[in-house]
Amino acid sequence: MLGFQDECWWSRLAQPNRSAWTAAPLRLIPPTKGKGDGPAAVACYGVLRQDTGGMMLRFVDGRPVGQVTEDFLGWVCETLAGEGKTVFVLVWDNAAWHVSRRARAWIGRHNRRARKAGGCRIRWCGLPIKAPWLNPIEPRWMRGKRAIAEPDRKLTAAEVKERVFAHFGTKPTDPLKQAVG
């Protein structure tokens, strides 16, 4: 299965550019963040599936760090193995945490386990540096941000997640947890 992976921050405050028949792009007025108001943005991992055109999404409680990336890839492979897929061709950018020694070592260990016990192996292909237009998931993220924008009020983190899942037509999943320590 060919899939295009990327991380995305869904802001509760910043509004995306909107199209308008004006000389300057229409920009919605961003609401301000109050004290004790929750996070200003929530992180999300996604894979755009080439076989179905659908998205596989997981939000993150915390920041998208190396351990969370590994947890996400493990979940994707587990899901794909349940569908009978044996190889996940992963296309992603050359972000530091994607090409890190830790990520490469984890993928190597995962592939050895998958070969022995059965499951879905990962074959990854990196995109050139600073070429986000080559990843077809990028325009999907932008359309999603425009679709969930709320011009009248500030959304809660739960509302953002609910709207993202609804926009992409995916079932809500439990968020990935950033390990402490």
TORVEXGU-106089 format. One record per residue (C-alpha): residue number from 1; residue in three letters; z, x negated, y. Coordinates in steps of 0.5 Angstrom, whole numbers. Layout:
BEGIN
+-----+--------+-------+-------+-------+
: num : residu :     Z :     X :     Y :
+-----+--------+-------+-------+-------+
: NUM :    ALA :     Z :     X :     Y :
...
+-----+--------+-------+-------+-------+
END
This chain:
BEGIN
+-----+--------+-------+-------+-------+
: num : residu :     Z :     X :     Y :
+-----+--------+-------+-------+-------+
:   1 :    MET :     0 :     0 :     0 :
:   2 :    LEU :    -2 :    -3 :     7 :
:   3 :    GLY :     3 :    -2 :    12 :
:   4 :    PHE :     4 :    -4 :    19 :
:   5 :    GLN :    11 :    -5 :    21 :
:   6 :    ASP :    14 :    -6 :    28 :
:   7 :    GLU :    21 :    -4 :    32 :
:   8 :    CYS :    22 :     0 :    38 :
:   9 :    TRP :    27 :     2 :    43 :
:  10 :    TRP :    27 :     9 :    45 :
:  11 :    SER :    30 :    10 :    52 :
:  12 :    ARG :    34 :    16 :    54 :
:  13 :    LEU :    34 :    14 :    61 :
:  14 :    ALA :    27 :    10 :    62 :
:  15 :    GLN :    21 :    15 :    63 :
:  16 :    PRO :    14 :    13 :    60 :
:  17 :    ASN :     8 :    13 :    65 :
:  18 :    ARG :     5 :    19 :    65 :
:  19 :    SER :    -3 :    21 :    67 :
:  20 :    ALA :    -4 :    24 :    73 :
:  21 :    TRP :   -10 :    25 :    78 :
:  22 :    THR :    -7 :    20 :    83 :
:  23 :    ALA :    -8 :    13 :    85 :
:  24 :    ALA :    -2 :    11 :    83 :
:  25 :    PRO :     1 :    13 :    76 :
:  26 :    LEU :     6 :    19 :    76 :
:  27 :    ARG :    13 :    16 :    74 :
:  28 :    LEU :    18 :    21 :    72 :
:  29 :    ILE :    25 :    19 :    76 :
:  30 :    PRO :    30 :    16 :    71 :
:  31 :    PRO :    37 :    19 :    70 :
:  32 :    THR :    42 :    14 :    71 :
:  33 :    LYS :    47 :    12 :    66 :
:  34 :    GLY :    54 :    15 :    66 :
:  35 :    LYS :    61 :    11 :    64 :
:  36 :    GLY :    62 :    13 :    57 :
:  37 :    ASP :    55 :    16 :    56 :
:  38 :    GLY :    53 :    13 :    50 :
:  39 :    PRO :    47 :     8 :    49 :
:  40 :    ALA :    42 :     8 :    54 :
:  41 :    ALA :    37 :     7 :    48 :
:  42 :    VAL :    37 :     7 :    41 :
:  43 :    ALA :    33 :     2 :    36 :
:  44 :    CYS :    28 :     4 :    31 :
:  45 :    TYR :    24 :     1 :    25 :
:  46 :    GLY :    18 :     4 :    23 :
:  47 :    VAL :    12 :     3 :    18 :
:  48 :    LEU :     5 :     6 :    19 :
:  49 :    ARG :     2 :     8 :    12 :
:  50 :    GLN :    -5 :     6 :    12 :
:  51 :    ASP :    -6 :    11 :     5 :
:  52 :    THR :    -3 :    17 :     8 :
:  53 :    GLY :    -3 :    16 :    16 :
:  54 :    GLY :     4 :    18 :    16 :
:  55 :    MET :    10 :    14 :    19 :
:  56 :    MET :    17 :    11 :    15 :
:  57 :    LEU :    22 :    11 :    20 :
:  58 :    ARG :    30 :     9 :    20 :
:  59 :    PHE :    34 :     8 :    27 :
:  60 :    VAL :    39 :     3 :    27 :
:  61 :    ASP :    47 :     4 :    29 :
:  62 :    GLY :    47 :    -3 :    33 :
:  63 :    ARG :    41 :    -8 :    35 :
:  64 :    PRO :    35 :    -9 :    30 :
:  65 :    VAL :    38 :   -16 :    27 :
:  66 :    GLY :    35 :   -20 :    21 :
:  67 :    GLN :    40 :   -17 :    16 :
:  68 :    VAL :    38 :   -10 :    19 :
:  69 :    THR :    30 :   -12 :    18 :
:  70 :    GLU :    32 :   -14 :    11 :
:  71 :    ASP :    35 :    -7 :    10 :
:  72 :    PHE :    29 :    -3 :    12 :
:  73 :    LEU :    24 :    -7 :     8 :
:  74 :    GLY :    29 :    -6 :     2 :
:  75 :    TRP :    29 :     1 :     3 :
:  76 :    VAL :    21 :     1 :     4 :
:  77 :    CYS :    20 :    -2 :    -2 :
:  78 :    GLU :    25 :     2 :    -6 :
:  79 :    THR :    21 :     8 :    -3 :
:  80 :    LEU :    14 :     6 :    -5 :
:  81 :    ALA :    17 :     4 :   -12 :
:  82 :    GLY :    19 :    11 :   -13 :
:  83 :    GLU :    12 :    13 :   -11 :
:  84 :    GLY :     9 :     8 :   -16 :
:  85 :    LYS :     7 :     3 :   -11 :
:  86 :    THR :     7 :    -5 :   -14 :
:  87 :    VAL :     5 :    -8 :    -7 :
:  88 :    PHE :     7 :    -7 :     0 :
:  89 :    VAL :     2 :   -11 :     4 :
:  90 :    LEU :     6 :   -12 :    11 :
:  91 :    VAL :     3 :   -13 :    17 :
:  92 :    TRP :     7 :   -15 :    23 :
:  93 :    ASP :     7 :   -19 :    29 :
:  94 :    ASN :    10 :   -26 :    30 :
:  95 :    ALA :    17 :   -24 :    33 :
:  96 :    ALA :    22 :   -30 :    31 :
:  97 :    TRP :    26 :   -25 :    27 :
:  98 :    HIS :    20 :   -24 :    22 :
:  99 :    VAL :    18 :   -31 :    21 :
: 100 :    SER :    25 :   -34 :    21 :
: 101 :    ARG :    27 :   -38 :    15 :
: 102 :    ARG :    32 :   -32 :    13 :
: 103 :    ALA :    26 :   -27 :    13 :
: 104 :    ARG :    22 :   -31 :     9 :
: 105 :    ALA :    27 :   -33 :     4 :
: 106 :    TRP :    29 :   -26 :     3 :
: 107 :    ILE :    22 :   -24 :     2 :
: 108 :    GLY :    22 :   -29 :    -3 :
: 109 :    ARG :    28 :   -27 :    -7 :
: 110 :    HIS :    26 :   -20 :    -6 :
: 111 :    ASN :    19 :   -21 :   -10 :
: 112 :    ARG :    23 :   -25 :   -15 :
: 113 :    ARG :    27 :   -19 :   -17 :
: 114 :    ALA :    21 :   -14 :   -16 :
: 115 :    ARG :    17 :   -19 :   -21 :
: 116 :    LYS :    23 :   -19 :   -26 :
: 117 :    ALA :    26 :   -12 :   -26 :
: 118 :    GLY :    20 :    -8 :   -23 :
: 119 :    GLY :    19 :    -5 :   -17 :
: 120 :    CYS :    15 :    -6 :   -10 :
: 121 :    ARG :    13 :   -13 :    -8 :
: 122 :    ILE :    12 :   -15 :    -1 :
: 123 :    ARG :     6 :   -19 :     1 :
: 124 :    TRP :     6 :   -20 :     9 :
: 125 :    CYS :     1 :   -22 :    14 :
: 126 :    GLY :     3 :   -24 :    21 :
: 127 :    LEU :    -1 :   -22 :    27 :
: 128 :    PRO :    -3 :   -27 :    32 :
: 129 :    ILE :     2 :   -28 :    38 :
: 130 :    LYS :     2 :   -24 :    44 :
: 131 :    ALA :    -3 :   -19 :    41 :
: 132 :    PRO :     0 :   -12 :    40 :
: 133 :    TRP :    -6 :    -8 :    41 :
: 134 :    LEU :    -8 :   -11 :    34 :
: 135 :    ASN :    -2 :    -7 :    31 :
: 136 :    PRO :    -4 :     0 :    30 :
: 137 :    ILE :     3 :     3 :    30 :
: 138 :    GLU :     4 :     1 :    38 :
: 139 :    PRO :    -1 :     7 :    41 :
: 140 :    ARG :     3 :    11 :    36 :
: 141 :    TRP :    10 :     9 :    39 :
: 142 :    MET :     7 :    10 :    46 :
: 143 :    ARG :     5 :    17 :    45 :
: 144 :    GLY :    11 :    19 :    41 :
: 145 :    LYS :    15 :    16 :    48 :
: 146 :    ARG :    11 :    21 :    52 :
: 147 :    ALA :    12 :    27 :    47 :
: 148 :    ILE :    19 :    26 :    47 :
: 149 :    ALA :    20 :    25 :    55 :
: 150 :    GLU :    25 :    30 :    58 :
: 151 :    PRO :    24 :    31 :    66 :
: 152 :    ASP :    29 :    35 :    67 :
: 153 :    ARG :    35 :    32 :    64 :
: 154 :    LYS :    38 :    26 :    60 :
: 155 :    LEU :    37 :    27 :    53 :
: 156 :    THR :    43 :    25 :    48 :
: 157 :    ALA :    42 :    19 :    43 :
: 158 :    ALA :    42 :    25 :    37 :
: 159 :    GLU :    37 :    29 :    41 :
: 160 :    VAL :    32 :    23 :    42 :
: 161 :    LYS :    33 :    22 :    34 :
: 162 :    GLU :    31 :    29 :    33 :
: 163 :    ARG :    25 :    29 :    37 :
: 164 :    VAL :    22 :    23 :    34 :
: 165 :    PHE :    23 :    25 :    27 :
: 166 :    ALA :    20 :    32 :    29 :
: 167 :    HIS :    14 :    28 :    33 :
: 168 :    PHE :    12 :    24 :    27 :
: 169 :    GLY :    13 :    29 :    22 :
: 170 :    THR :    18 :    25 :    18 :
: 171 :    LYS :    25 :    27 :    15 :
: 172 :    PRO :    31 :    25 :    18 :
: 173 :    THR :    34 :    19 :    15 :
: 174 :    ASP :    41 :    16 :    15 :
: 175 :    PRO :    41 :    10 :    20 :
: 176 :    LEU :    41 :     3 :    18 :
: 177 :    LYS :    48 :    -1 :    20 :
: 178 :    GLN :    49 :    -7 :    23 :
: 179 :    ALA :    54 :   -11 :    19 :
: 180 :    VAL :    60 :   -14 :    23 :
: 181 :    GLY :    62 :   -21 :    22 :
+-----+--------+-------+-------+-------+
END
